[in-house]
Amino acid sequence: MILFSKLPSVCGGTLLQLPADTPLSYLLFDSRKLVVSPGATFFALKGQQQDGHRYLQQAYQGGIRCFVLEQAPREPMPEASILQVPDSLAALQQLAGWHRRQFSLPLLAITGSNGKTIVKEWLSSLLPASEQVVRSPKSYNSQIGVALSVWQLHEQHSIGIFEAGISQLGEMRALQQVLAPTLGLFTNIGPAHSRGFASLEEKVAEKALLFTDAHTIIYCRDHAPIHAHLQQQYAHKTLIGWSQLETEGPWRAGVVRRQRDSLLQLHTPAGEHSYRLPFRDSASIENALHCLFFLHSQGYAHSELQKQLSQLALPAMRLELKQGVNGSYLLDDAYNNDLAGLQVALEFLQQQKHLRKKTVILSDLLQSGLAEGELYTRVAELLQMHQVGRLIGVGPAISRAAPLFASIGQTAYYDSTEALLQEHPERQISRELVLIKGARPFGFERLVSRLQQKVHGTVLEIDLDALAHNLNFYRSRLKPGTKTMVMVKAFAYGSGSHEVAHLLQYQHVDYLAVAYPDEGISLRQAGITLPIMVMNAAEETFASLLEWELEPELYSLSQLKAFLHYLKTHRKQARVHLKMDTGMHRLGFSRADLPELMELLRASLRLARPPIEVASLFSHLAGADSAEFNDFSQLQAQRLRDYYEQLAEALSYRPLLHLLNSAGILRFPEYQFDMVRLGIGLYGAEVNGMEQRSLHPISTLKTTVSQVKQIPEGETVGYSRSQAARQNMQLATIAIGYADGFDRRFSNGVGKVLIGGALAPVVGRVCMDMTMVDVSGLDVQEGDEVIVFGPERPITQLAGEIGTIPYEILTSVSERVKRVFYSA
């Protein structure tokens, strides 16, 4: 890390203010997505559409205290550290480049016209499990994205894989200086983003600047412009140029396409290697060969490689096959709309043999770099080549090119997506394969929604942006230097522990806490490296705790003695957390335990190799969520302080001290101590009732209507005939029951769900897999969406209806319910 005061030596510029010197933590440029943390630094970037200087006060009011900007702020920011530079983007890149140079790990930079993200993702999954890989998130390959990606580098990483994309001359040199790659991979060259270049050769030369300091470059020499340039400019480097076309040379590949997969035969200087690839399209084969030749050339080939190859999948955001209306299948590919992407999609479409009729719904292709006539001539050739029987074109450009598609059997053209939707395309589709490929501005997701078959089932949607907002809200209430432990026990309060933990790790929280060792082991297996406290550590789990570097909470003399004995017997060491009983009277060392506890600690310290290090001392508030118990909470804090001072004296060092939970963070800021524990507040429930409006609900539990029927007055509904219709009733059966987490206490009118924005009360008893609700007077159809809880139906309301707490509502959602995580 670098102190803010040292930035001028890295980025240039002048320090305008420095009220407090802080190590930089987060690099920010979007005031809508602030990470409020000491050292979080806002770079006021100027772009064509936005000027970050307009949002300085918003960032400052949001809690940011470090700024890099080009012009002095118009309004005072007295607590802010401010560096003024000539160019904020250049300063961001210079800082990222400085950070990169602090690490000597191998760094692979990938550029090319297509395939960068897939090659990056595939390589990351194909490398041996022993490698700690850092890579660009999503497709962060822009001038800003590369800098933010490199800032992820830390000491634990053993290899980096980053994308670099450009659209005009002069851009790649900056990315090269940020990345300083030791290894390079050039995927291919094509017409995408060609407007900024006079020729294909100029484009190749600009992209190849990325590899100025790389010692090895992997590429396909079948791309003649790439091969010619690299041979001319980088003959002194190690060039791994492989070919599918040539029969001679040290690096080459043979490809046999079979009915469902491809057989790849690699020829390398070390010998021949055969692999099965679960794809047949040419782009996937080329991407896989790039990965394989890289792995073999760098000595990364390993025994599990074939198994991992068999599990490769295309990113869902690029290509997704879905059931459509009227017995059709949809191939949803709205991620990009270039020629290469169209070819991949068409090849995939051709592999689907269960329906013969093929339709393509295609928008204007944007930013191709080709003249309109040439572009759509190529599109027409691709459609013919893949035997497409019908084309539906959307957009003015493809409509103008209609004469070029005369050879297609059926064609129709619309100026906009809205115009197509007005013609009810769902009535025009029947038992056919439909490729839907549109540029982002055309909003083809509306078309997919119209043509996709309604999926019956229950899903819990998790808004990761809302989760990050809630984390930052609580962080904004902390004093500088206060650490954060986040509770991810009980499947992260029902939200999905792996995904939530990964977000928290990305947000640089200090600790995670789980209930049982199995939960911690699962997180470690998912790649979580944060310190993890385990709250229930039985003697039979001691070996697993140490194996997976988990830190147990110890709360009794017998447990401590057993753990000390185990450590001494096995000559091990461990970090532990001591829980003190200050009045909750659930678990914890009592005042009476203190003398023996202190003697045990002193005795362990006298050993040449002390078996334990006390990482923290803590307790739990019994009534933090109610002002009624403020005096008792304060008494608990005083008791904990007293215990801490005695134990710290016995230890001769001062462990972390923590007491506050989510409710306590807001109610007792004076007791933040060294760390706080954030639980239910992260997940959107503010149990004090003080700041609920400041939190965002993170989850929405949805299901669907399975059936709608009419029930005459007097008829009973459900098991045990527990409720009868008082009048003629319209009844909907929804696809959720107590096995999914919809509590039986919601039976007989107690619970309600939202359908079409209206509340529908439960009728009869909640069943294991389904529930009946009264939808009389509502326009409800089979397949309609049902909201069990979410922003419009807060979990606090559900909890109140059955006399429980939001914790129970969240943690009750069964693991059989599919989780969908999304971010804006």
Secondary structure, 3 states (H helix, E strand, C coil): CCEHHHHHHHHCCEEEECCCCCECCCEECCCCCCCCCCCCEEECCECCCCEHHHHHHHHHHCCCCEEEECCCCCCCCCCCEEEECCCHHHHHHHHHHHHHCCCCCCEEEEECCCCHHHHHHHHHHHCCCCCCEEECCCCCCCHHHHHHHHCCCCCCCCEEEEECCCCECCCHHHHHHHHCCCEEEECCCCCCCCCECCCHHHHHHHHHHHHCCCCEEEEECCCHHHHHHHHHHCCCCEEEEEECCCCCCCCEEEEEECCCCEEEEEEECCEEEEEEECCCCHHHHHHHHHHHHHHHHCCCCCCCHHHHHHCCCCCCCCCEEEEEHHHCEEEECCCCCCHHHHHHHHHHHHHCCCCCCEEEEEECCCCCCCCHHHHHHHHHHHHHHCCCCEEEEECHHHHHCHHHHCCCCEEEEECCHHHHHHCCHHHCCCCCEEEEECCHHHCCHHHHHHHECCCCCCEEEEEHHHHHHHHHHHHHCCCCCCEEEEECHHHHHCCCHHHHHHHHHHCCCCEEEECCHHHHHHHHHCCCCCCEEECCCCHHHHHHHHHCCCEEEECCHHHHHHHHHHHHHHCCCEEEEEEECCCCCCCCECHHHHHHHHHHHHHHHCCCCCCEEEEEEECCCCCCCCHHHHHHHHHHHHHHHHHHHHHHHHHCCCCEEECCCHHHHHHCHHHCCCEEEECHHHHCCCCCCCCHHHCCCCEEEEEEEEEEEEECCCCEECHHHCEECCCCEEEEEECCCHHHCCCHHHCCCCCEEEECCEEEEEECCCCCCCEEEECCCCCCCCCCEEEEEECCECHHHHHHHCCCCHHHHHHCCCCCCEEEEECC
